[in-house]
Amino acid sequence: MVSTIISSIEGVSVEELATRYGSPLFVVSERQLRQNIQGLFTAFQSRYSDVVYGWSYKTNYSSAIAQILHQEGAWAEVVSKFEYEKARSLGIDGDKIIFNGPYKPKNILQQAVIEGAHIHVDHFDELTLLQEIGTELNHVIPLTLRLNFETGFSESWSRFGFNIENGQALAAAHQIKKSAVLKLQGLHSHIGTFILDTRAYAAQTRIMCAFMEVVEEATGCEINSLDMGGGFVSHHAMQGIKLPENQIVPTMDDYAEAICTPLLRFVTKRLKQGKPQPRLILESGRAMVDDAVHLITRVVATKKLPNGQRAAILDAGVNLFSLGHWYDHKIQLTQKHEGDRNPTNLYGPLCMNTDIIRHQIPLPPLTYNDRLIISPMGAYNHSQSLQFIEYRPNVVMIYKNGSMSTICRAENLKTVTFQENIQSF
Ligand SMILES: Cc1ncc(COP(=O)(O)O)c(C=O)c1O
């Protein structure tokens, strides 16, 4: 999709940004980030009184972005030793870290247990490891079980966590019950990503609440948190979806309504039985950061292909843009161009046939040095970017007060070869 011309980002001209910081360039808006997280808190806290939000670190590894979200009250949601260490290095205490993921090596799991992190168990082997750690430390470890199940509205991510339908989840709860060093107190599920149908969340909530009753009844445990994961959309179009954006993209209020309505019904019943209200945890990633980041790129060459179609080579390719194959990112010009819009193929700078930004996008004739803006770019692009053929570029933040700074410097030969070692003969 090509829409309007965008000559500035957060009031700063694209030309000035590219001249000062180079091209390609990731540009982050502090204002948009804060607006997104505040929007999530408002939508959920206006409906439910005990809400925790964990920033899903893998969505974007920028420390400056994490810092802003933490300032706004986010906990950290991490899925590896690296991410756990990163959250700790940013000053996040263990008790504000949610530790998810299918692989948590023993040393980091042990540290997380000691530091009071919220451990979300993914499989039986991890339960065995936690039993070992609890025994060695002589420490009772509070646990959350990651669950998977069919909502009927989105494909189940059944490779993560314990399945409810086949009895595995209840079996895990019984195993925890038998342990002297493990204690079940939370339930979690992350049903997928870019979920457009909010009925999936209503179903997820009903299934989690029903399972909570079952597991409490069967094992005598007391569940004090329900973590609904992430998956809320950003303002984007997934390839293959042709409806207008405003018809299909739910708002944060829509998601909050879908989750909080069945949750409140369940909690009201629970409170009448004298049971406590569980905490609601959310782990939205892309919806927090995607639209807060733009990528400035430059045309480094134009061509006519043998079939007569136009082509342009950009200085940013799939090395920076890993989600280009899944989503139709907005591609905007920075100034008015004369000439007919004709199908144009946009390629990246890599000497690889697969480095394709977009096939046949209607564009006016481009020329050398024209700039294009690709967005939204904040979710999973920089964190999955590759140092492959090209160096990774600068990432700059535009702050609310109008100031700017580089929040991640471009790579160079020294930084890229820093870890290498050549044997001297
Ligand atoms: C456990 C968990 N929580 C949260 C997220 C964030 O998801 P999203 O960016 O779709 O909101 C993910 C992403 O895969 C995840 O695996």
The ligand as an SDF file (V2000), in Angstrom:
LIG
                    3D

 16 16  0  0  0  0  0  0  0  0999 V2000
    4.8830  -15.5880   25.4740 C   0  0  0  0  0  0  0  0  0  0  0  0
    4.7210  -14.3980   24.6060 C   0  0  0  0  0  0  0  0  0  0  0  0
    4.2020  -13.2760   25.1400 N   0  0  0  0  0  0  0  0  0  0  0  0
    4.0490  -12.1480   24.4050 C   0  0  0  0  0  0  0  0  0  0  0  0
    4.4200  -12.1110   23.0700 C   0  0  0  0  0  0  0  0  0  0  0  0
    4.2060  -10.8300   22.2930 C   0  0  0  0  0  0  0  0  0  0  0  0
    3.3450  -11.0770   21.2350 O   0  0  0  0  0  0  0  0  0  0  0  0
    2.7750   -9.9000   20.3150 P   0  0  0  0  0  0  0  0  0  0  0  0
    3.9370   -9.1400   19.7860 O   0  0  0  0  0  0  0  0  0  0  0  0
    2.0310  -10.6150   19.2460 O   0  0  0  0  0  0  0  0  0  0  0  0
    1.8860   -9.0410   21.1800 O   0  0  0  0  0  0  0  0  0  0  0  0
    4.9590  -13.2710   22.4780 C   0  0  0  0  0  0  0  0  0  0  0  0
    5.3320  -13.2750   21.0510 C   0  0  0  0  0  0  0  0  0  0  0  0
    5.4500  -14.2830   20.3900 O   0  0  0  0  0  0  0  0  0  0  0  0
    5.1200  -14.4390   23.2690 C   0  0  0  0  0  0  0  0  0  0  0  0
    5.6410  -15.5680   22.7530 O   0  0  0  0  0  0  0  0  0  0  0  0
  1  2  1  0
  2  3  1  0
  2 15  2  0
  3  4  2  0
  4  5  1  0
  5  6  1  0
  5 12  2  0
  6  7  1  0
  7  8  1  0
  8  9  2  0
  8 10  1  0
  8 11  1  0
 12 13  1  0
 12 15  1  0
 13 14  2  0
 15 16  1  0
M  END
$$$$
